Amino acid sequence: MTPDNQSRYGTVSRVLHWGMAVLLLWQLMSSAAHYFLEDTAIEAFFWPTHKPLGFLLLVLVFIRLIWAVINLAKRPPSLTKAAAAGHLALYGFMFIVPSLALLRQYGAGRAFEPFGLPVFSGFEGEKIKWMIDLGSDFHGELGWAFFAVIIGHISMAVWHKFKDTEQDVLPRMYK
């Protein structure tokens, strides 16, 4: 197991990065199936996993943040302020998007038990409208914006790979 260092990310950082990338790709597929293929077998396959995996991603982002803070001085530095801002935006989306879904779930009075683990109980009575509205108005839209930022992240990594004057950043995360 390799630690983070100034030239590349270590094993834990890479496992968190690529593991979350796979889960986020699954989330994109489940969202796309729900949006474009409603009431199909494909949606029926993907959509039931959306909430539990969203919660898992939220837990993983906290683990990843703690790991990043612990290793901050050891990690490869951002190439530019724009790269640092882009990574900050990615972390923001990773926190905000699932948090809005949880807020909506709670406000609607519905219990939430991903993977059978009770996170919060449902309640009877009047729903909490502002929570439902906030989640309904922004969870999906910010989720799609998040995926656009991810495409930008991937594009910039590829740009740095092939642009002669730039530093290749891909080996930091995959070797």
C-alpha positions in Angstrom: 0.0 0.0 0.0 1.5 3.3 -1.1 1.0 6.6 0.7 0.1 9.9 -0.9 3.2 11.9 -1.9 4.0 15.1 -3.9 4.0 13.3 -7.3 1.1 10.9 -7.0 -1.9 9.8 -4.9 -1.5 6.7 -2.7 -3.6 3.5 -2.6 -6.3 4.7 -0.3 -6.8 8.0 -2.3 -6.9 6.1 -5.6 -9.4 3.4 -4.3 -11.7 6.2 -2.9 -11.4 8.2 -6.2 -12.0 5.3 -8.6 -14.6 3.5 -6.4 -16.6 6.7 -6.1 -16.2 7.2 -9.9 -17.8 3.8 -10.5 -20.6 4.6 -8.1 -21.2 8.0 -9.7 -21.3 6.4 -13.1 -24.0 4.0 -11.8 -25.9 7.0 -10.4 -25.8 8.6 -13.8 -27.1 5.5 -15.4 -29.9 5.1 -12.9 -30.8 8.8 -13.3 -30.7 8.6 -17.1 -32.8 5.4 -17.0 -35.4 7.0 -14.7 -35.5 10.2 -16.8 -35.4 8.7 -20.3 -36.6 5.1 -19.9 -39.4 5.4 -17.3 -41.4 2.2 -16.8 -39.0 0.0 -18.5 -37.0 -3.0 -17.4 -33.8 -0.9 -17.5 -35.3 1.6 -15.1 -36.6 -1.2 -12.9 -33.0 -2.6 -12.7 -31.2 0.7 -12.0 -33.6 3.0 -10.1 -34.1 1.0 -6.8 -30.3 1.4 -6.2 -30.3 5.2 -6.6 -31.1 6.2 -3.0 -28.9 3.6 -1.2 -25.9 4.3 -3.4 -26.5 8.1 -3.1 -26.2 7.6 0.7 -23.1 5.5 0.4 -21.5 8.2 -1.8 -22.4 10.8 0.9 -20.7 8.6 3.6 -17.7 8.1 1.3 -17.3 11.8 0.6 -16.9 12.4 4.4 -14.3 9.6 4.5 -12.6 11.1 1.5 -12.6 14.6 3.0 -11.1 13.3 6.3 -8.5 11.4 4.4 -7.7 14.4 2.2 -7.3 16.7 5.2 -5.0 14.2 7.0 -2.9 13.9 3.9 -3.1 17.5 2.6 0.6 18.3 2.9 1.6 15.0 1.3 -0.7 15.2 -1.8 0.2 16.4 -5.3 -0.5 20.1 -5.5 -3.1 21.5 -7.9 -1.6 22.8 -11.1 -3.6 26.0 -11.1 -6.2 27.9 -9.1 -8.8 26.8 -11.6 -8.0 23.2 -10.9 -8.2 23.7 -7.2 -11.6 25.5 -7.7 -12.8 22.6 -9.9 -11.9 20.0 -7.2 -13.6 22.2 -4.6 -16.7 22.3 -6.8 -16.7 18.5 -7.2 -16.5 18.0 -3.4 -19.3 20.6 -3.0 -21.6 18.7 -5.4 -20.7 15.3 -3.8 -22.0 16.8 -0.5 -24.9 19.0 -1.6 -26.7 16.7 -4.1 -27.3 13.7 -1.8 -27.9 16.0 1.1 -30.8 17.6 -0.8 -32.3 14.2 -1.5 -32.1 13.3 2.2 -33.7 16.6 3.1 -36.6 15.9 0.7 -37.0 12.4 2.0 -37.1 13.5 5.6 -39.5 16.5 4.9 -41.9 14.1 3.2 -42.1 12.0 6.4 -40.7 8.9 4.7 -38.3 6.7 6.6 -34.8 6.1 5.1 -33.1 2.8 5.6 -30.5 2.3 2.9 -29.1 -1.3 2.9 -31.5 -2.0 5.8 -29.7 0.5 8.1 -32.1 2.9 9.8 -30.9 6.5 9.1 -34.1 8.2 10.2 -37.7 7.2 10.9 -40.7 8.4 9.0 -43.3 10.5 10.7 -47.0 11.1 10.4 -48.7 14.4 10.2 -47.9 17.5 8.2 -45.0 17.3 5.8 -42.3 19.9 5.9 -42.9 21.8 2.7 -39.7 23.8 2.6 -37.6 20.6 2.8 -39.6 18.9 0.1 -39.5 21.9 -2.1 -35.7 22.5 -1.7 -34.9 18.9 -2.5 -37.4 18.7 -5.4 -36.3 22.0 -6.9 -32.5 21.4 -6.7 -31.5 17.7 -6.3 -32.0 16.6 -9.9 -30.9 19.9 -11.5 -27.7 20.0 -9.4 -27.2 16.3 -10.0 -27.1 16.9 -13.8 -24.8 20.0 -13.2 -22.6 17.7 -11.2 -22.2 15.3 -14.0 -21.4 18.2 -16.4 -18.6 19.2 -14.0 -17.4 15.6 -13.9 -17.2 15.7 -17.7 -15.1 18.9 -17.4 -12.9 17.1 -14.8 -12.3 14.2 -17.1 -11.8 16.5 -20.1 -9.2 18.6 -18.3 -7.3 15.4 -17.2 -7.2 14.3 -20.9 -6.2 17.8 -22.0 -3.2 17.7 -19.7 -2.3 14.3 -21.0 -2.1 15.3 -24.6 -1.2 19.0 -24.5 2.6 19.2 -25.1 3.0 22.2 -22.8 1.0 20.8 -19.9 1.9 18.4 -17.1 0.3 14.9 -17.5 -1.8 14.6 -14.4 -3.3 11.1 -15.1 -0.4 9.1 -13.6 -1.1 10.8 -10.3 -4.3 8.9 -10.0 -3.9 5.6 -11.9 -0.3 4.3 -11.6 
